[in-house]
Amino acid sequence: MSRIRSWSASAAIIVVLTAFLLALLHFDAPAAHAKTTTSAISTGSYGSGTLGSWQGNNRVISSGAHVRHVVSTNGVVLFGDSIAVQDGEALGRLLGQQLGTTFAEYSWSGQPTSAAVDAMASWARAYGLPKRIVMAVGSNDIFDPPAFAAQVERALRIAGPSRTVYWVNVQVSRTDEPTSVQVADQRNSEWINLQLEQALSDHANLRIVPWAEFLAARPERIHTELRDGRHTTVPAGQNARNALILQAIRRG
């Protein structure tokens, strides 16, 4: 079984990278902009730069009273980053319409997985957690990919084996950055996704929402479903990503 999972993860990485390179060939970055960006960016230890200050960014955080209601009705909670800040409300509506479930979220633009797991731990202590948890974080971990696996383990430890954790994998290749940084973003995204795949063998309650594979299945989706190499377009990308989350939750 571990050999099959390893092959699957490797195949997924090859598919995603191939799709990215094909899409990159069709991306025409203005030469003047690329030159300016190259001189301004610090590529950090892993080629994608460094994570800047995010605490002042936009956020969507449900009230304590609402979280208690969601827990008491065994709804769904979401911990996410800027993509979820944009898409979380639509996801909540979709889950309510299709599954009749309540929904709460803690989404903060720019937050890395460690901060989302901190919030998860805080909610667990203050309100408890329902049986279904969506983790839509990892895009901001491209700046330090090796730190991601420990946060996945931490989140699953907090959730415990009786809850199901649906984790949306990542696709980042920021189109406003130089080609070398875009390639590093893609490589680091695959590194993060591989760590998620590896966690499956130890956690029967982990489900991966295959956002990266969905985008890679058709190279044009990198442009039609993403507006900047990371965030979803609205409504196309938003609807597609939320539909994948819904499908995963339906499967249980």
C-alpha positions as CSV (number, residue, x, y, z in Angstrom):
1,M,0.0,0.0,0.0
2,S,2.8,2.4,0.8
3,R,4.4,1.7,-2.6
4,I,1.1,2.5,-4.3
5,R,0.8,5.8,-2.3
6,S,4.4,6.7,-3.2
7,W,3.8,6.1,-6.9
8,S,0.5,8.1,-6.7
9,A,2.2,11.1,-5.1
10,S,5.1,11.0,-7.6
11,A,2.7,10.8,-10.5
12,A,0.7,13.7,-9.1
13,I,3.9,15.8,-8.8
14,I,4.9,15.0,-12.4
15,V,1.4,16.0,-13.7
16,V,1.3,19.2,-11.8
17,L,4.8,20.3,-12.9
18,T,4.0,19.4,-16.5
19,A,0.8,21.5,-16.4
20,F,2.6,24.4,-14.8
21,L,5.4,24.4,-17.4
22,L,2.9,24.3,-20.2
23,A,1.0,27.2,-18.7
24,L,4.2,29.1,-18.2
25,L,5.0,28.9,-21.9
26,H,1.7,30.9,-22.5
27,F,2.3,33.5,-19.9
28,D,3.8,36.7,-21.2
29,A,5.2,38.8,-18.4
30,P,6.1,42.4,-19.4
31,A,9.9,42.5,-19.6
32,A,10.2,45.8,-17.6
33,H,8.1,44.5,-14.7
34,A,10.0,41.3,-14.5
35,K,13.3,43.2,-14.4
36,T,12.0,45.4,-11.5
37,T,10.7,42.5,-9.5
38,T,13.9,40.5,-9.8
39,S,15.9,43.2,-8.3
40,A,13.5,43.8,-5.5
41,I,12.8,40.2,-4.2
42,S,14.7,38.2,-1.7
43,T,14.3,34.6,-2.7
44,G,14.9,33.3,0.9
45,S,16.1,29.8,1.6
46,Y,13.8,28.0,-0.8
47,G,13.5,30.3,-3.7
48,S,10.0,31.7,-3.0
49,G,11.0,34.6,-0.8
50,T,10.0,35.1,2.8
51,L,6.6,35.3,4.5
52,G,5.9,38.9,5.3
53,S,3.8,40.4,8.1
54,W,0.2,39.1,7.8
55,Q,-1.4,40.0,11.1
56,G,-2.9,43.2,9.8
57,N,-4.5,41.5,6.8
58,N,-8.2,40.8,6.1
59,R,-9.8,38.1,8.0
60,V,-13.2,36.4,8.5
61,I,-13.7,34.9,12.0
62,S,-17.0,33.5,13.2
63,S,-18.2,34.6,16.6
64,G,-17.9,32.3,19.6
65,A,-21.7,31.9,19.8
66,H,-21.8,30.8,16.2
67,V,-19.0,28.4,16.6
68,R,-20.7,26.8,19.6
69,H,-23.9,26.5,17.5
70,V,-21.9,24.8,14.7
71,V,-20.3,22.4,17.1
72,S,-23.6,21.6,18.8
73,T,-25.2,20.8,15.5
74,N,-22.2,18.9,14.2
75,G,-21.6,21.2,11.3
76,V,-18.3,22.0,9.5
77,V,-15.5,24.4,10.5
78,L,-13.0,25.8,8.1
79,F,-9.5,27.1,8.9
80,G,-8.1,29.0,5.9
81,D,-5.9,31.7,4.4
82,S,-6.7,34.4,1.9
83,I,-8.3,32.0,-0.6
84,A,-10.8,31.1,2.2
85,V,-11.3,34.7,3.1
86,Q,-12.6,35.2,-0.4
87,D,-14.3,31.8,-0.9
88,G,-15.4,30.8,2.6
89,E,-18.8,32.5,2.6
90,A,-19.7,30.8,-0.7
91,L,-18.6,27.4,0.7
92,G,-20.8,27.9,3.7
93,R,-23.8,28.6,1.5
94,L,-23.0,25.5,-0.7
95,L,-22.7,23.2,2.3
96,G,-25.9,24.5,3.7
97,Q,-27.8,24.1,0.5
98,Q,-26.4,20.7,-0.4
99,L,-25.9,19.0,3.0
100,G,-28.1,21.1,5.3
101,T,-25.1,21.6,7.5
102,T,-24.0,24.6,9.6
103,F,-20.7,26.3,9.0
104,A,-18.1,28.4,10.8
105,E,-14.7,29.7,9.7
106,Y,-11.4,31.1,10.9
107,S,-9.8,32.5,7.8
108,W,-6.9,35.0,7.8
109,S,-5.1,36.3,4.7
110,G,-1.5,35.5,4.7
111,Q,-1.4,33.1,7.7
112,P,0.8,30.1,7.5
113,T,-0.4,26.7,8.6
114,S,1.1,27.1,12.1
115,A,-1.1,30.0,12.8
116,A,-4.2,28.2,11.5
117,V,-3.4,25.3,13.8
118,D,-3.0,27.7,16.7
119,A,-6.5,28.9,16.0
120,M,-7.8,25.3,15.8
121,A,-6.3,24.5,19.2
122,S,-7.8,27.7,20.6
123,W,-11.3,26.8,19.3
124,A,-10.9,23.2,20.6
125,R,-10.3,24.5,24.1
126,A,-13.0,27.2,24.0
127,Y,-15.8,25.6,22.1
128,G,-14.9,22.1,21.1
129,L,-14.8,21.0,17.4
130,P,-17.4,19.2,15.2
131,K,-16.7,15.9,13.5
132,R,-15.7,17.6,10.2
133,I,-12.9,20.0,9.8
134,V,-11.7,21.6,6.6
135,M,-8.1,22.8,6.5
136,A,-7.6,25.2,3.5
137,V,-4.0,26.3,4.4
138,G,-0.6,25.6,3.1
139,S,-0.2,28.1,0.3
140,N,1.8,30.4,2.6
141,D,4.1,27.6,3.6
142,I,5.9,27.7,0.3
143,F,8.4,30.0,2.0
144,D,9.4,27.3,4.5
145,P,8.1,23.9,3.2
146,P,10.0,21.7,5.7
147,A,7.9,23.2,8.6
148,F,4.7,22.0,7.1
149,A,4.7,18.3,8.0
150,A,4.9,19.0,11.7
151,Q,1.9,21.3,11.5
152,V,-0.2,18.6,9.7
153,E,0.7,16.2,12.5
154,R,-0.2,18.8,15.1
155,A,-3.6,19.5,13.5
156,L,-4.4,15.8,13.3
157,R,-3.4,15.4,17.0
158,I,-5.7,18.2,18.0
159,A,-8.6,16.8,15.9
160,G,-8.2,13.3,17.2
161,P,-9.0,10.1,15.4
162,S,-12.8,10.5,15.8
163,R,-13.0,13.6,13.6
164,T,-12.4,13.8,9.8
165,V,-9.9,16.4,8.5
166,Y,-10.4,17.5,4.9
167,W,-7.2,19.2,3.7
168,V,-7.1,21.1,0.5
169,N,-3.7,20.7,-1.2
170,V,-2.0,23.7,-2.8
171,Q,-1.1,25.1,-6.1
172,V,1.1,28.3,-6.0
173,S,3.1,29.8,-8.8
174,R,2.7,33.6,-8.6
175,T,2.5,35.1,-12.0
176,D,3.6,38.5,-10.9
177,E,7.0,37.1,-9.9
178,P,10.1,36.3,-12.1
179,T,10.2,32.9,-13.8
180,S,12.7,31.6,-11.3
181,V,10.4,32.4,-8.4
182,Q,7.4,30.9,-10.2
183,V,9.4,27.6,-10.6
184,A,10.4,27.7,-6.9
185,D,6.8,28.3,-5.9
186,Q,5.7,25.3,-8.0
187,R,8.4,23.1,-6.5
188,N,7.6,24.1,-3.0
189,S,3.9,23.5,-3.6
190,E,4.7,20.0,-4.7
191,W,6.8,19.5,-1.6
192,I,3.9,20.6,0.6
193,N,1.5,18.3,-1.2
194,L,3.9,15.3,-0.9
195,Q,4.0,15.8,2.8
196,L,0.2,15.7,2.9
197,E,0.3,12.4,0.9
198,Q,2.8,11.0,3.3
199,A,0.6,11.8,6.3
200,L,-2.2,9.6,4.8
201,S,-0.4,6.4,5.8
202,D,-0.5,7.3,9.5
203,H,-4.0,9.0,9.7
204,A,-7.1,7.1,8.5
205,N,-9.2,10.2,9.2
206,L,-7.2,12.5,6.8
207,R,-8.8,13.3,3.4
208,I,-6.9,15.2,0.7
209,V,-9.0,17.6,-1.4
210,P,-7.1,17.4,-4.8
211,W,-7.1,21.0,-5.9
212,A,-3.6,20.8,-7.4
213,E,-4.6,17.7,-9.4
214,F,-7.8,19.3,-10.6
215,L,-5.8,22.3,-12.0
216,A,-3.1,20.0,-13.5
217,A,-5.7,17.9,-15.4
218,R,-6.2,20.7,-17.9
219,P,-3.3,23.2,-18.3
220,E,-5.6,26.1,-19.2
221,R,-7.1,25.9,-15.7
222,I,-4.0,27.6,-14.3
223,H,-5.3,30.7,-16.0
224,T,-9.1,30.2,-16.0
225,E,-9.4,29.0,-12.4
226,L,-6.6,31.2,-10.9
227,R,-6.3,34.9,-11.3
228,D,-2.7,35.3,-10.1
229,G,-1.2,31.9,-9.8
230,R,-2.7,31.3,-6.3
231,H,-6.1,32.9,-5.7
232,T,-9.2,31.6,-7.3
233,T,-11.1,33.4,-10.0
234,V,-14.7,34.3,-9.2
235,P,-16.9,32.5,-10.0
236,A,-15.1,29.8,-12.0
237,G,-12.2,29.0,-9.7
238,Q,-14.2,29.6,-6.5
239,N,-17.0,27.3,-7.6
240,A,-14.6,24.6,-8.7
241,R,-12.6,24.5,-5.5
242,N,-15.7,24.6,-3.3
243,A,-17.2,21.8,-5.3
244,L,-14.2,19.7,-4.6
245,I,-14.5,20.3,-0.9
246,L,-18.2,19.4,-1.0
247,Q,-17.4,16.2,-2.9
248,A,-14.8,15.2,-0.3
249,I,-17.2,15.8,2.6
250,R,-20.0,13.9,0.8
251,R,-17.7,10.9,0.6
252,G,-17.0,11.1,4.3
